[in-house]
Amino acid sequence: MENHTYNISQSRVALLLQNPYQGGIERVLINLARGLRAQGILVDLLIRSSDTPFFNQLEPEVNVIQLAPAEKSDVRSALIGYCEQMRPAILLTGKEEDGAMAVSIKSALEVPPCISLGVHLNYTAQLNSRRAGVIRKFRRYRQIRKLYRGADTLICVSEGVCDDISRILKKTPVETLVLPNPVITPELGELAAQGVDHPWLRDPGGVPVLLGVGRMGKIKNFPLLIKAFARVRSHRDCRLIILGDGRQRRKLVALAQRLGVADDVDFPGFVDNPYAYMSRSALFVLSSEWEGLPTVLIEALAVGTPVVSTDCPSGPYEILQGGRFGKLVPTGDEAALADAIIATLSRQHDPQQLRDAVKSYTMEASCKAYIQKLGL
């Protein structure tokens, strides 16, 4: 990949993504690159490997630079060389490994860029959910402080994440911003309108379908969703689809069988286009124990689908504006979740009102907020 020469007097943002996989943080950075470039900001996407599934989503105006083509190349030296030559105004990261790399080069540069680290996790909620002991928490907090205290700016994905990292860092003088993730892309509506090859979703007036989406691990708490669904199913006809895969899949299938609802619960696995499922479902349910900012909740609202969510730390309360745009229930409470599902299925919803609730998370609105807050 070529390095292009730009006028360095223009605003330039470098996004460091050494190892891009198919994850939420990667999607956020790719959307950020696209959105900033559309607003006239020069964007360099700095990668280590060219083997990434995201390149086909990027406009050609986004400059992709492979920092270290050879397997044993020194990424740190290459990053220093890039910053010396191109003088980006901001070096922004989303993952901890990339943040550590960005912080490590500050002292080596005569004119370092503003090091902006994205904070996507509620660390305290994560540690509590894993029942981490005192020693483990101490070591993890020390690691977090070392990383984020080296930044110039922290960009938090939600107020809950911001409050959490502020408590961990205590009175450290690092600028902390809360900026909306660029979740809703221009093509999302088109993807939502595509067909779905699932018998339960072919008839718009058929049995209502509940939808859950995510990796089948502890954080999403799909056992809670299935237990709540079993309660709902005893009161009315409905079905449940859970998209995704993971270590808990067999246990979830067994739980549905044990509760007697296996015929009404389906596990299609990972699908390339979950938005088409969302737009055809009667209700989207988030049953998580914790989140940073649940992207799937935003996406469901963006396609006009009603939602119910646990009031987990953090993000759902902010997205749903305290329950105004979807019912919030305590984490781990299957009875409350079932009641909220029944109540939501029993009333009419205005799809446009739901879409308007998350308009700050469009790629355009989010990137304009980035430009304003970061002074680009």
C-alpha positions, 0 to 999 in steps of 0.5 A: 500500500502506498503512502500518499503525500497530503498537505499537513496544514489540513486536519489529519486524523490517524486511526491505529488498528494493528490487528483488525478482526470482525468486532464491534470496536473495529466497526466503530473505527471503520465507520469513524474513518468513513464519516470523518473523511466524508466531512473533509478530514484527512484520514489515515488508517494504520494497520499491521496486516492487510488481511482484514475483512473491512477494506471493502467498506472503505471509500478510496479516499481513506488512506490505508497504510500498512505500517509493517509489511514484514512479519518481524517488522518493528511496528513502533518504529514504523509508527514513529516514522509515520508521525514524524513524516505526516504530522497527524493532529490526532492519533486515535485508538480503540483497543488497549493494545493499540492505545499502549502502542500510541502512548509509548511513542510520545516521548520519541516525537518532537511534536507528538500528536494528540493521543486520544484513546477510546474507552469502550468498556465499563471495567468495574462491571466487567471485573464484578461480573467475573467475580475478580478478587481483590488482588486481581482487581488491584493488578487490573486497575493498575494496568488500566491507570498506567495506560490511560494516564499516558493519553491526552484525551479519553473518548468514552462511548457512554456516560457510564463508561466515563464515570467508571474510568474517571473513578479508576483514574481518580484525579488524573488530569486527562481530558475525558469526553463522551462521544456517540459511536458512529453506529448507524451507517447510510447502508443500514436501511438497505440491509434491513430491507433485504430478505430473510430466509427464515420461516418464522419471519416470512409472514409479517402478521404471523406469530410475533418473534423476539430477537436476541443478538450477540456472542453466546458468553456470560456477558449477554446472559442469554439463559435469562432471556430464554427463562423470561421467554418461557414465562412469556410463552406460557401467556401468549404465542411467540417465538424466540430467535438468538443470532450468534455463536459461542461457548454457551450454545449447547447449554442454551439449547439444553435449557430451552429443551428443559423448559419445554420451549425448544420448538419455539426457540431457534439458534441460526448461528452467526449471520452476515446481516442481522439487521434484516432479522431485526427489522422483521422481529416484533421485539428486540431484547437485550439481557446483558449483565454489563455493556460499554455501549450496546451497539445492537440496541442502537441498531434495533431502534434504528430499524424501527423495532421496539426494544426491552433491555436490562438496565445494566452498566452501562449504556442502555439507560442512556440510549433509551433515555431512562426508559422513554424509548424502551422498558428497562428492567433490573439485571438478572430478573427473569420475571421483570424481563418477562413482564416487560416483554408482555407489556411491550408486545401488547402496545403499538409503537411508532417506528419513526419515533424509535429511529429518532431516538438514536439519531445522534448515533448516525455516522454523520452526526457522530463524526460531526460531534468528534470534529467539534469536540476534538477541534478538527 
